Amino acid sequence: MDVGPIKTEYSRRMPVKKRYGVAVTIAALVVALGVGLLLSESLLRLFYPQTLGVWAQTRDGLILLRPTLQVFHEGFGTHVQTNSFGFRDREHELGKPAGTLRVLLLGDSFMEALQVDFQDAFPALLEGELQSLLGCRVEVISAGVSGWGTDDEVTYLKRKGAEFHPDVVLFAATLHNDISDNLEGRYHKVDQGELIEKPISELPWYTYSGLEMRSYLASHSHLYQIVYQSWKSLGRSDAGARLTSHVVELMRHTQSDQVKRGWWVTEKLLEEAKSLAKADGFKLAMFIIPTVYEVDERSYLDLIATYRLNGSDLNRDKPVETLAAILGREGIEVINLLPAFRTRSNDSGQQLYIQGDGHFNKEGHQLAAAVVSRDLVKTINEWESFDRCRSTQAGMPHDSVRAE
């Protein structure tokens, strides 16, 4: 019997059935994987929530916070809300309201202040203190991002910050890591003894799209965070030790070539900021945030003991003194938090930093705002040809300042 045609038809049908079976299997696996991921995400949210990320990057390379974001920071139990400009602050118009003294605050994680609720953080407190002391409307625009150094701050001021038309640009200098951050050369490079700004270049769309996807997942997915942080921790176990080692190097009487280079880069960046201020007509000031080792005697002695240092090789005031000298040479107003912080710590033993974290606690933010507002008002009244919201209460006592 001739079965040739039957076999031929059967052979044609089998590949179709196999392909169909493979497609069904793949679809089932995809669905199972999706259900598994959704279930894992839900369980993590309920029973083991992660601290979600808040950071993003612009296509031209600026590191900011993810705009218009609202997350709960599990690590510190704080609610974090960002504005459309990518900062932890309320919304601000680019155009300055009439009759308002506008202060653009530039800083790093101390000003970002994820460790406390925003109403307890330095930017909000500073705005209230200045309004009380000056007796007029004051608007503080808080541009603070973790990891920013002077390089990031000057670059943001040049590219975006001047669009806010500030009357005063106030830099917050964190001596724990600003000098080392400036050595990374994100936006500037040293060329033949000069500090040169790197050309602005936009990321390719595919690279930027990948970064945006990662940023979105980091700020929305607990599962992504637990995987990412586990991977990231493999390469950063000594990050804290490196920062502490950098602080020690800043304190040494005889400083390394790298530290000298860091101070030189910082001074050149401040020269650039001064040129921007002259061109755009705003005033410059910087306040210096000391490390806990400079403020708290016990922490300083523990540092010496832990790293087996010779105290005679160190001057724990040297970082503040060096930066203050640079600001003096550049003619930039300097506000030094160290005396008030050290007095408070020595006289009352009050903790001003979060133990194990190193950032200000609520009391640290309050004292910093009191000192900066008082000294900034004095400076505003001393600036010649600067009549925007001059204080009519100069010299009057202020409760928060007396509390020092």
C-alpha positions as a Markdown table, in Angstrom:
| # | Residue | x | y | z |
|---|---|---|---|---|
| 1 | Met | 0.0 | 0.0 | 0.0 |
| 2 | Asp | 1.3 | 3.4 | -0.9 |
| 3 | Val | 1.6 | 5.5 | 2.3 |
| 4 | Gly | 3.9 | 8.1 | 0.9 |
| 5 | Pro | 1.5 | 11.0 | 0.9 |
| 6 | Ile | 0.4 | 10.2 | 4.5 |
| 7 | Lys | 3.9 | 10.3 | 5.8 |
| 8 | Thr | 4.6 | 13.5 | 4.0 |
| 9 | Glu | 1.6 | 15.2 | 5.5 |
| 10 | Tyr | 2.5 | 13.9 | 9.0 |
| 11 | Ser | 6.0 | 15.2 | 8.6 |
| 12 | Arg | 4.7 | 18.6 | 7.7 |
| 13 | Arg | 2.5 | 18.7 | 10.8 |
| 14 | Met | 5.0 | 17.7 | 13.4 |
| 15 | Pro | 7.3 | 20.8 | 13.2 |
| 16 | Val | 4.2 | 23.0 | 13.6 |
| 17 | Lys | 3.1 | 21.2 | 16.7 |
| 18 | Lys | 6.6 | 21.3 | 18.1 |
| 19 | Arg | 6.9 | 25.0 | 17.5 |
| 20 | Tyr | 3.6 | 25.6 | 19.1 |
| 21 | Gly | 4.7 | 23.5 | 22.1 |
| 22 | Val | 7.9 | 25.5 | 22.5 |
| 23 | Ala | 6.0 | 28.8 | 22.2 |
| 24 | Val | 3.6 | 27.7 | 24.9 |
| 25 | Thr | 6.4 | 26.6 | 27.2 |
| 26 | Ile | 8.2 | 29.9 | 26.7 |
| 27 | Ala | 5.1 | 31.9 | 27.4 |
| 28 | Ala | 4.4 | 29.8 | 30.5 |
| 29 | Leu | 7.9 | 30.4 | 31.8 |
| 30 | Val | 7.6 | 34.2 | 31.1 |
| 31 | Val | 4.3 | 34.3 | 33.0 |
| 32 | Ala | 5.7 | 32.3 | 35.8 |
| 33 | Leu | 8.7 | 34.5 | 36.0 |
| 34 | Gly | 6.5 | 37.6 | 36.0 |
| 35 | Val | 4.2 | 36.2 | 38.7 |
| 36 | Gly | 7.3 | 35.3 | 40.8 |
| 37 | Leu | 8.8 | 38.8 | 40.5 |
| 38 | Leu | 5.5 | 40.4 | 41.4 |
| 39 | Leu | 5.1 | 38.1 | 44.4 |
| 40 | Ser | 8.6 | 38.8 | 45.5 |
| 41 | Glu | 8.1 | 42.5 | 45.2 |
| 42 | Ser | 4.9 | 42.4 | 47.1 |
| 43 | Leu | 6.4 | 40.3 | 49.9 |
| 44 | Leu | 9.4 | 42.6 | 50.2 |
| 45 | Arg | 7.1 | 45.6 | 50.4 |
| 46 | Leu | 5.1 | 44.0 | 53.2 |
| 47 | Phe | 7.7 | 42.3 | 55.3 |
| 48 | Tyr | 11.2 | 43.5 | 54.4 |
| 49 | Pro | 10.9 | 47.0 | 52.7 |
| 50 | Gln | 14.1 | 48.4 | 51.3 |
| 51 | Thr | 15.4 | 52.0 | 51.3 |
| 52 | Leu | 14.5 | 53.2 | 47.8 |
| 53 | Gly | 16.9 | 55.3 | 45.8 |
| 54 | Val | 16.2 | 59.0 | 44.9 |
| 55 | Trp | 19.0 | 59.9 | 42.5 |
| 56 | Ala | 19.1 | 60.3 | 38.8 |
| 57 | Gln | 21.4 | 61.7 | 36.1 |
| 58 | Thr | 20.7 | 64.3 | 33.4 |
| 59 | Arg | 21.7 | 63.6 | 29.8 |
| 60 | Asp | 24.5 | 66.1 | 30.1 |
| 61 | Gly | 25.9 | 64.4 | 33.1 |
| 62 | Leu | 24.6 | 66.3 | 36.2 |
| 63 | Ile | 23.8 | 64.1 | 39.2 |
| 64 | Leu | 20.4 | 65.2 | 40.7 |
| 65 | Leu | 17.5 | 63.7 | 42.6 |
| 66 | Arg | 14.8 | 62.1 | 40.6 |
| 67 | Pro | 12.2 | 64.9 | 39.9 |
| 68 | Thr | 8.7 | 64.9 | 41.4 |
| 69 | Leu | 9.3 | 61.8 | 43.5 |
| 70 | Gln | 7.7 | 60.8 | 46.8 |
| 71 | Val | 9.2 | 57.9 | 48.7 |
| 72 | Phe | 9.5 | 56.8 | 52.3 |
| 73 | His | 13.1 | 56.4 | 53.4 |
| 74 | Glu | 13.1 | 53.2 | 55.4 |
| 75 | Gly | 16.6 | 53.8 | 56.7 |
| 76 | Phe | 15.7 | 56.9 | 58.7 |
| 77 | Gly | 11.9 | 56.8 | 58.7 |
| 78 | Thr | 11.6 | 60.0 | 56.7 |
| 79 | His | 9.3 | 61.1 | 53.9 |
| 80 | Val | 11.3 | 62.3 | 50.9 |
| 81 | Gln | 9.6 | 64.6 | 48.3 |
| 82 | Thr | 11.5 | 66.1 | 45.4 |
| 83 | Asn | 10.5 | 69.0 | 43.2 |
| 84 | Ser | 10.5 | 69.3 | 39.4 |
| 85 | Phe | 14.1 | 70.6 | 39.4 |
| 86 | Gly | 15.4 | 67.4 | 41.1 |
| 87 | Phe | 16.0 | 68.6 | 44.6 |
| 88 | Arg | 14.5 | 67.8 | 48.0 |
| 89 | Asp | 12.6 | 71.1 | 48.3 |
| 90 | Arg | 9.2 | 72.6 | 47.5 |
| 91 | Glu | 8.6 | 74.0 | 44.0 |
| 92 | His | 10.2 | 77.3 | 43.0 |
| 93 | Glu | 9.7 | 79.6 | 40.0 |
| 94 | Leu | 12.7 | 80.5 | 37.9 |
| 95 | Gly | 11.6 | 84.1 | 38.1 |
| 96 | Lys | 12.2 | 85.7 | 41.5 |
| 97 | Pro | 9.1 | 87.1 | 43.3 |
| 98 | Ala | 9.3 | 90.9 | 43.9 |
| 99 | Gly | 10.4 | 92.0 | 47.4 |
| 100 | Thr | 12.1 | 88.6 | 48.0 |
| 101 | Leu | 15.7 | 87.9 | 49.1 |
| 102 | Arg | 16.5 | 84.7 | 47.2 |
| 103 | Val | 19.3 | 82.4 | 48.5 |
| 104 | Leu | 20.5 | 79.5 | 46.4 |
| 105 | Leu | 22.0 | 76.8 | 48.7 |
| 106 | Leu | 24.5 | 74.4 | 47.2 |
| 107 | Gly | 25.7 | 71.4 | 49.1 |
| 108 | Asp | 25.9 | 67.6 | 49.4 |
| 109 | Ser | 24.1 | 65.0 | 51.6 |
| 110 | Phe | 24.1 | 67.3 | 54.6 |
| 111 | Met | 21.8 | 69.7 | 52.7 |
| 112 | Glu | 19.9 | 66.9 | 51.0 |
| 113 | Ala | 19.3 | 65.8 | 54.6 |
| 114 | Leu | 17.5 | 62.5 | 54.0 |
| 115 | Gln | 18.1 | 61.6 | 57.7 |
| 116 | Val | 15.5 | 64.1 | 59.0 |
| 117 | Asp | 12.1 | 65.3 | 57.9 |
| 118 | Phe | 12.4 | 68.4 | 55.6 |
| 119 | Gln | 10.9 | 70.8 | 58.1 |
| 120 | Asp | 13.6 | 69.8 | 60.5 |
| 121 | Ala | 16.4 | 70.2 | 58.0 |
| 122 | Phe | 18.9 | 73.1 | 57.5 |
| 123 | Pro | 17.3 | 74.6 | 54.4 |
| 124 | Ala | 13.8 | 75.0 | 55.8 |
| 125 | Leu | 15.2 | 76.2 | 59.2 |
| 126 | Leu | 17.5 | 78.7 | 57.5 |
| 127 | Glu | 14.7 | 80.2 | 55.5 |
| 128 | Gly | 12.6 | 80.7 | 58.7 |
| 129 | Glu | 15.5 | 82.1 | 60.7 |
| 130 | Leu | 16.5 | 84.6 | 57.9 |
| 131 | Gln | 12.9 | 85.8 | 57.5 |
| 132 | Ser | 12.7 | 86.3 | 61.3 |
| 133 | Leu | 15.9 | 88.2 | 61.5 |
| 134 | Leu | 15.5 | 90.3 | 58.3 |
| 135 | Gly | 11.8 | 91.0 | 58.7 |
| 136 | Cys | 11.1 | 90.4 | 55.0 |
| 137 | Arg | 10.3 | 87.6 | 52.6 |
| 138 | Val | 13.2 | 85.1 | 52.1 |
| 139 | Glu | 13.3 | 82.2 | 49.7 |
| 140 | Val | 15.9 | 79.5 | 50.2 |
| 141 | Ile | 16.3 | 77.2 | 47.2 |
| 142 | Ser | 17.9 | 74.0 | 48.4 |
| 143 | Ala | 20.2 | 72.4 | 45.8 |
| 144 | Gly | 21.8 | 69.6 | 47.8 |
| 145 | Val | 22.7 | 66.1 | 46.4 |
| 146 | Ser | 24.6 | 63.3 | 48.0 |
| 147 | Gly | 28.1 | 63.0 | 46.6 |
| 148 | Trp | 28.3 | 66.6 | 45.4 |
| 149 | Gly | 31.6 | 68.4 | 45.9 |
| 150 | Thr | 32.6 | 71.9 | 44.9 |
| 151 | Asp | 33.1 | 70.7 | 41.4 |
| 152 | Asp | 29.5 | 69.6 | 41.1 |
| 153 | Glu | 28.2 | 72.7 | 42.8 |
| 154 | Val | 30.1 | 75.2 | 40.6 |
| 155 | Thr | 29.1 | 73.2 | 37.5 |
| 156 | Tyr | 25.4 | 73.3 | 38.5 |
| 157 | Leu | 25.6 | 77.0 | 39.3 |
| 158 | Lys | 27.0 | 77.7 | 35.9 |
| 159 | Arg | 24.7 | 75.5 | 33.9 |
| 160 | Lys | 21.4 | 75.8 | 35.8 |
| 161 | Gly | 21.6 | 77.7 | 39.1 |
| 162 | Ala | 22.1 | 81.2 | 37.7 |
| 163 | Glu | 18.7 | 80.8 | 36.0 |
| 164 | Phe | 17.0 | 81.3 | 39.5 |
| 165 | His | 18.5 | 84.8 | 39.7 |
| 166 | Pro | 19.8 | 84.4 | 43.3 |
| 167 | Asp | 20.8 | 87.4 | 45.4 |
| 168 | Val | 23.1 | 85.1 | 47.4 |
| 169 | Val | 24.7 | 81.8 | 46.6 |
| 170 | Leu | 25.6 | 79.9 | 49.8 |
| 171 | Phe | 27.9 | 77.0 | 49.5 |
| 172 | Ala | 27.9 | 74.3 | 52.2 |
| 173 | Ala | 31.4 | 72.8 | 52.5 |
| 174 | Thr | 31.6 | 69.3 | 54.0 |
| 175 | Leu | 35.1 | 68.6 | 55.0 |
| 176 | His | 34.5 | 64.9 | 55.3 |
| 177 | Asn | 34.6 | 64.4 | 51.6 |
| 178 | Asp | 34.4 | 67.6 | 49.5 |
| 179 | Ile | 38.2 | 67.7 | 48.8 |
| 180 | Ser | 38.3 | 64.1 | 47.7 |
| 181 | Asp | 35.2 | 64.6 | 45.6 |
| 182 | Asn | 36.9 | 67.5 | 43.8 |
| 183 | Leu | 39.8 | 65.3 | 42.9 |
| 184 | Glu | 37.5 | 63.0 | 40.9 |
| 185 | Gly | 37.4 | 65.5 | 38.1 |
| 186 | Arg | 33.8 | 65.0 | 37.0 |
| 187 | Tyr | 33.5 | 68.3 | 35.2 |
| 188 | His | 37.0 | 69.8 | 35.3 |
| 189 | Lys | 40.5 | 68.5 | 34.5 |
| 190 | Val | 44.0 | 69.8 | 35.2 |
| 191 | Asp | 45.9 | 70.7 | 32.0 |
| 192 | Gln | 49.4 | 72.2 | 32.2 |
| 193 | Gly | 48.8 | 73.7 | 35.6 |
| 194 | Glu | 45.4 | 75.1 | 34.8 |
| 195 | Leu | 41.9 | 73.9 | 35.8 |
| 196 | Ile | 39.9 | 73.4 | 32.6 |
| 197 | Glu | 36.2 | 72.7 | 32.3 |
| 198 | Lys | 35.5 | 69.6 | 30.4 |
| 199 | Pro | 33.3 | 70.0 | 27.2 |
| 200 | Ile | 29.6 | 69.3 | 27.8 |
| 201 | Ser | 28.6 | 66.2 | 26.0 |
| 202 | Glu | 25.2 | 64.5 | 26.0 |
| 203 | Leu | 24.9 | 60.7 | 26.5 |
| 204 | Pro | 23.7 | 58.6 | 23.6 |
| 205 | Trp | 20.0 | 58.0 | 23.8 |
| 206 | Tyr | 20.5 | 54.3 | 24.4 |
| 207 | Thr | 22.9 | 54.9 | 27.3 |
| 208 | Tyr | 20.7 | 57.5 | 28.8 |
| 209 | Ser | 17.6 | 55.3 | 28.5 |
| 210 | Gly | 19.4 | 52.6 | 30.4 |
| 211 | Leu | 20.3 | 55.0 | 33.2 |
| 212 | Glu | 16.7 | 56.2 | 33.3 |
| 213 | Met | 15.4 | 52.7 | 33.6 |
| 214 | Arg | 17.9 | 51.9 | 36.4 |
| 215 | Ser | 16.9 | 55.1 | 38.2 |
| 216 | Tyr | 13.2 | 54.3 | 37.9 |
| 217 | Leu | 13.7 | 50.8 | 39.2 |
| 218 | Ala | 15.9 | 52.0 | 42.1 |
| 219 | Ser | 13.2 | 54.5 | 43.2 |
| 220 | His | 10.2 | 52.1 | 42.8 |
| 221 | Ser | 11.3 | 48.5 | 43.2 |
| 222 | His | 12.2 | 46.9 | 46.5 |
| 223 | Leu | 13.4 | 43.8 | 44.7 |
| 224 | Tyr | 15.7 | 45.8 | 42.5 |
| 225 | Gln | 17.2 | 47.6 | 45.5 |
| 226 | Ile | 17.9 | 44.4 | 47.5 |
| 227 | Val | 19.7 | 42.9 | 44.5 |
| 228 | Tyr | 21.5 | 46.1 | 43.6 |
| 229 | Gln | 22.7 | 46.9 | 47.1 |
| 230 | Ser | 23.9 | 43.3 | 47.6 |
| 231 | Trp | 25.9 | 43.6 | 44.5 |
| 232 | Lys | 27.2 | 47.0 | 45.3 |
| 233 | Ser | 28.2 | 46.1 | 48.8 |
| 234 | Leu | 30.8 | 43.7 | 47.4 |
| 235 | Gly | 32.9 | 46.6 | 46.2 |
| 236 | Arg | 32.4 | 49.2 | 49.0 |
| 237 | Ser | 33.2 | 47.4 | 52.2 |
| 238 | Asp | 36.0 | 49.8 | 52.8 |
| 239 | Ala | 34.3 | 53.0 | 51.6 |
| 240 | Gly | 33.9 | 54.3 | 55.2 |
| 241 | Ala | 37.5 | 53.6 | 56.0 |
| 242 | Arg | 38.7 | 55.5 | 52.9 |
| 243 | Leu | 36.7 | 58.6 | 53.9 |
| 244 | Thr | 38.0 | 58.4 | 57.5 |
| 245 | Ser | 41.6 | 58.0 | 56.1 |
| 246 | His | 41.0 | 61.1 | 53.9 |
| 247 | Val | 40.0 | 63.1 | 57.0 |
| 248 | Val | 43.1 | 62.0 | 58.8 |
| 249 | Glu | 45.2 | 63.2 | 55.8 |
| 250 | Leu | 43.5 | 66.6 | 55.9 |
| 251 | Met | 44.5 | 66.9 | 59.5 |
| 252 | Arg | 48.2 | 66.1 | 59.1 |
| 253 | His | 50.7 | 68.9 | 59.6 |
| 254 | Thr | 52.6 | 67.6 | 56.6 |
| 255 | Gln | 50.1 | 66.9 | 53.8 |
| 256 | Ser | 50.5 | 64.6 | 50.9 |
| 257 | Asp | 50.8 | 65.8 | 47.3 |
| 258 | Gln | 47.3 | 64.4 | 46.7 |
| 259 | Val | 45.8 | 66.5 | 49.5 |
| 260 | Lys | 47.6 | 69.6 | 48.3 |
| 261 | Arg | 46.3 | 69.0 | 44.8 |
| 262 | Gly | 42.8 | 68.7 | 46.2 |
| 263 | Trp | 43.0 | 72.0 | 48.0 |
| 264 | Trp | 44.4 | 73.6 | 44.8 |
| 265 | Val | 41.6 | 72.3 | 42.7 |
| 266 | Thr | 39.1 | 73.5 | 45.3 |
| 267 | Glu | 40.6 | 77.0 | 45.3 |
| 268 | Lys | 40.4 | 77.2 | 41.5 |
| 269 | Leu | 36.8 | 76.1 | 41.5 |
| 270 | Leu | 36.0 | 78.9 | 44.0 |
| 271 | Glu | 37.8 | 81.3 | 41.7 |
| 272 | Glu | 35.4 | 80.2 | 39.0 |
| 273 | Ala | 32.4 | 80.7 | 41.3 |
| 274 | Lys | 33.6 | 84.2 | 42.1 |
| 275 | Ser | 33.8 | 85.0 | 38.4 |
| 276 | Leu | 30.2 | 83.8 | 37.9 |
| 277 | Ala | 29.1 | 86.0 | 40.8 |
| 278 | Lys | 30.8 | 89.0 | 39.4 |
| 279 | Ala | 29.2 | 88.4 | 36.0 |
| 280 | Asp | 25.7 | 87.7 | 37.2 |
| 281 | Gly | 25.6 | 90.1 | 40.1 |
| 282 | Phe | 25.0 | 87.8 | 43.1 |
| 283 | Lys | 26.9 | 87.6 | 46.3 |
| 284 | Leu | 28.9 | 84.5 | 47.5 |
| 285 | Ala | 29.3 | 83.0 | 50.9 |
| 286 | Met | 30.4 | 79.6 | 52.2 |
| 287 | Phe | 29.8 | 77.9 | 55.5 |
| 288 | Ile | 32.1 | 75.2 | 56.7 |
| 289 | Ile | 30.7 | 72.0 | 58.1 |
| 290 | Pro | 33.2 | 70.3 | 60.4 |
| 291 | Thr | 33.5 | 66.6 | 60.9 |
| 292 | Val | 32.5 | 64.9 | 64.1 |
| 293 | Tyr | 36.2 | 64.4 | 64.9 |
| 294 | Glu | 36.8 | 68.1 | 64.9 |
| 295 | Val | 33.8 | 68.8 | 67.1 |
| 296 | Asp | 33.7 | 65.9 | 69.6 |
| 297 | Glu | 36.8 | 65.2 | 71.7 |
| 298 | Arg | 35.9 | 61.6 | 72.4 |
| 299 | Ser | 35.4 | 60.8 | 68.7 |
| 300 | Tyr | 38.8 | 62.4 | 67.9 |
| 301 | Leu | 40.6 | 60.3 | 70.6 |
| 302 | Asp | 38.8 | 57.2 | 69.4 |
| 303 | Leu | 40.0 | 58.0 | 65.8 |
| 304 | Ile | 43.6 | 58.2 | 67.0 |
| 305 | Ala | 43.3 | 55.0 | 69.0 |
| 306 | Thr | 41.6 | 53.0 | 66.3 |
| 307 | Tyr | 44.1 | 54.0 | 63.6 |
| 308 | Arg | 47.1 | 54.0 | 66.0 |
| 309 | Leu | 47.9 | 57.6 | 65.1 |
| 310 | Asn | 50.4 | 59.9 | 66.6 |
| 311 | Gly | 48.4 | 62.9 | 67.9 |
| 312 | Ser | 51.5 | 65.2 | 67.5 |
| 313 | Asp | 51.3 | 64.6 | 63.8 |
| 314 | Leu | 47.8 | 66.0 | 63.5 |
| 315 | Asn | 46.0 | 69.3 | 63.9 |
| 316 | Arg | 42.3 | 68.6 | 64.0 |
| 317 | Asp | 41.5 | 72.3 | 63.2 |
| 318 | Lys | 43.7 | 72.2 | 60.1 |
| 319 | Pro | 40.9 | 71.3 | 57.5 |
| 320 | Val | 38.8 | 74.3 | 58.7 |
| 321 | Glu | 41.8 | 76.6 | 58.9 |
| 322 | Thr | 42.9 | 75.7 | 55.4 |
| 323 | Leu | 39.6 | 76.2 | 53.8 |
| 324 | Ala | 39.0 | 79.5 | 55.7 |
| 325 | Ala | 42.4 | 80.7 | 54.4 |
| 326 | Ile | 41.4 | 79.9 | 50.8 |
| 327 | Leu | 38.1 | 81.7 | 51.2 |
| 328 | Gly | 39.9 | 84.7 | 52.6 |
| 329 | Arg | 42.3 | 84.9 | 49.7 |
| 330 | Glu | 39.4 | 84.7 | 47.3 |
| 331 | Gly | 37.4 | 87.3 | 49.1 |
| 332 | Ile | 34.5 | 85.0 | 49.7 |
| 333 | Glu | 32.6 | 85.4 | 53.0 |
| 334 | Val | 33.2 | 82.4 | 55.3 |
| 335 | Ile | 30.9 | 81.2 | 58.1 |
| 336 | Asn | 32.7 | 78.7 | 60.4 |
| 337 | Leu | 30.4 | 76.3 | 62.3 |
| 338 | Leu | 33.2 | 74.7 | 64.3 |
| 339 | Pro | 33.4 | 77.1 | 67.3 |
| 340 | Ala | 29.7 | 76.9 | 68.1 |
| 341 | Phe | 29.5 | 73.2 | 67.5 |
| 342 | Arg | 32.6 | 72.5 | 69.7 |
| 343 | Thr | 31.3 | 74.7 | 72.4 |
| 344 | Arg | 27.9 | 73.0 | 72.4 |
| 345 | Ser | 29.5 | 69.6 | 72.4 |
| 346 | Asn | 31.9 | 70.4 | 75.2 |
| 347 | Asp | 29.6 | 72.3 | 77.5 |
| 348 | Ser | 26.5 | 70.1 | 77.3 |
| 349 | Gly | 27.7 | 66.9 | 75.7 |
| 350 | Gln | 24.9 | 67.2 | 73.2 |
| 351 | Gln | 25.1 | 64.9 | 70.2 |
| 352 | Leu | 24.9 | 66.9 | 67.0 |
| 353 | Tyr | 25.6 | 64.1 | 64.6 |
| 354 | Ile | 23.8 | 60.8 | 64.1 |
| 355 | Gln | 26.0 | 58.1 | 65.6 |
| 356 | Gly | 27.2 | 55.6 | 63.0 |
| 357 | Asp | 26.1 | 57.8 | 60.2 |
| 358 | Gly | 28.0 | 61.1 | 60.5 |
| 359 | His | 25.3 | 63.5 | 59.3 |
| 360 | Phe | 23.6 | 66.1 | 61.4 |
| 361 | Asn | 20.7 | 65.0 | 63.6 |
| 362 | Lys | 17.8 | 67.5 | 64.3 |
| 363 | Glu | 19.9 | 69.4 | 66.9 |
| 364 | Gly | 22.8 | 69.7 | 64.5 |
| 365 | His | 20.5 | 71.1 | 61.8 |
| 366 | Gln | 19.1 | 73.6 | 64.3 |
| 367 | Leu | 22.4 | 74.9 | 65.5 |
| 368 | Ala | 23.8 | 75.1 | 62.0 |
| 369 | Ala | 20.8 | 77.2 | 60.9 |
| 370 | Ala | 21.1 | 79.5 | 63.9 |
| 371 | Val | 24.8 | 80.2 | 63.3 |
| 372 | Val | 24.6 | 80.6 | 59.6 |
| 373 | Ser | 21.5 | 82.8 | 59.7 |
| 374 | Arg | 23.0 | 85.1 | 62.3 |
| 375 | Asp | 26.4 | 85.5 | 60.5 |
| 376 | Leu | 24.7 | 85.8 | 57.0 |
| 377 | Val | 22.5 | 88.6 | 58.2 |
| 378 | Lys | 25.6 | 90.4 | 59.5 |
| 379 | Thr | 27.3 | 89.9 | 56.2 |
| 380 | Ile | 24.3 | 91.1 | 54.2 |
| 381 | Asn | 24.3 | 94.3 | 56.2 |
| 382 | Glu | 28.0 | 94.8 | 55.5 |
| 383 | Trp | 27.8 | 94.3 | 51.8 |
| 384 | Glu | 28.1 | 97.6 | 50.0 |
| 385 | Ser | 25.5 | 98.4 | 47.4 |
| 386 | Phe | 23.4 | 95.5 | 48.5 |
| 387 | Asp | 20.1 | 96.8 | 49.7 |
| 388 | Arg | 17.9 | 93.8 | 49.0 |
| 389 | Cys | 16.1 | 93.1 | 52.2 |
| 390 | Arg | 18.6 | 94.7 | 54.6 |
| 391 | Ser | 18.0 | 93.9 | 58.2 |
| 392 | Thr | 16.3 | 96.7 | 60.3 |
| 393 | Gln | 17.0 | 94.7 | 63.4 |
| 394 | Ala | 20.8 | 94.4 | 63.2 |
| 395 | Gly | 22.3 | 93.7 | 66.6 |
| 396 | Met | 19.0 | 92.6 | 68.2 |
| 397 | Pro | 19.2 | 89.4 | 70.2 |
| 398 | His | 17.6 | 86.2 | 68.8 |
| 399 | Asp | 16.5 | 83.3 | 70.8 |
| 400 | Ser | 18.0 | 80.5 | 68.7 |
| 401 | Val | 21.3 | 82.3 | 68.6 |
| 402 | Arg | 21.4 | 82.8 | 72.3 |
| 403 | Ala | 20.8 | 79.1 | 72.6 |
| 404 | Glu | 24.3 | 78.5 | 71.4 |
